[in-house]
């Protein structure tokens, strides 16, 4: 189906998609102001289970990458999780 990818790469892609999907189902609330979006609406750093999940995912991903020999891995989820006030979930 994907001749350019190894089985390991396909499993990694599926796992990455599952981790991102899991995060979208976790609740979050707006914390401190971060920036305004392109429409001028304020965006806030997320707090709650979704933010904690993101922090722990990055921590463990970086640890695993270092164990595999990557001396300077980038976090799996590199940007801050941002929410609008009216979009609390």
C-alpha positions in Angstrom: 0.0 0.0 0.0 2.9 2.4 0.8 5.9 1.0 -0.9 8.2 3.8 0.1 7.6 3.1 3.9 8.8 0.3 6.1 6.5 -1.4 8.4 8.1 0.4 11.3 7.5 3.8 9.6 3.8 2.9 9.0 3.3 1.8 12.7 5.0 5.0 13.8 2.7 7.1 11.6 -0.4 5.3 13.0 0.8 5.7 16.5 1.4 9.4 16.0 -2.1 9.9 14.6 -3.6 8.0 17.5 -1.7 10.2 20.0 -2.9 13.4 18.4 -6.5 12.1 18.2 -6.4 11.1 21.9 -5.3 14.6 22.8 -8.3 16.2 21.0 -10.7 14.2 23.2 -9.2 15.5 26.4 -10.7 18.5 28.2 -8.9 21.8 28.5 -9.6 25.2 29.8 -8.0 28.6 29.0 -5.1 29.6 31.3 -3.0 32.7 30.8 -3.2 34.9 27.7 -0.7 33.8 25.0 -1.3 35.7 21.8 -4.1 37.0 19.5 -5.1 34.9 16.5 -5.3 36.3 12.9 -8.8 37.6 13.6 -7.7 39.4 16.7 -9.3 37.0 19.2 -7.3 36.2 22.2 -5.7 32.7 22.5 -4.8 31.3 25.9 -2.5 28.5 26.9 -4.5 25.4 27.7 -4.6 24.0 31.2 -6.0 20.7 32.4 -5.7 17.1 31.2 -5.0 18.0 27.6 -2.1 20.2 28.5 -0.7 17.7 31.0 -1.0 15.0 28.3 1.0 17.1 25.9 3.7 17.8 28.4 4.0 14.1 29.4 3.9 12.9 25.7 6.8 15.2 24.9 8.8 14.2 28.0 8.6 10.5 27.2 9.1 10.9 23.5 12.3 12.9 24.0 13.5 10.3 26.5 12.8 7.4 24.0 14.5 9.3 21.2 17.6 9.8 23.4 17.7 6.1 24.3 17.7 5.4 20.5 20.7 7.6 20.0 19.2 10.9 18.9 21.2 13.3 21.0 19.0 16.4 20.3 15.4 15.3 19.6 12.6 17.8 19.0 9.4 17.3 21.0 6.7 15.2 19.4 4.1 18.0 19.9 6.2 21.0 19.3 3.8 24.0 19.7 1.9 25.1 22.8 -1.7 23.9 23.1 -3.9 27.0 22.7 -7.6 27.6 23.2 -10.1 30.4 22.8 -12.1 31.3 26.0 -15.5 30.4 24.4 -14.2 27.1 23.1 -13.7 25.4 26.5 -14.2 21.7 26.2 
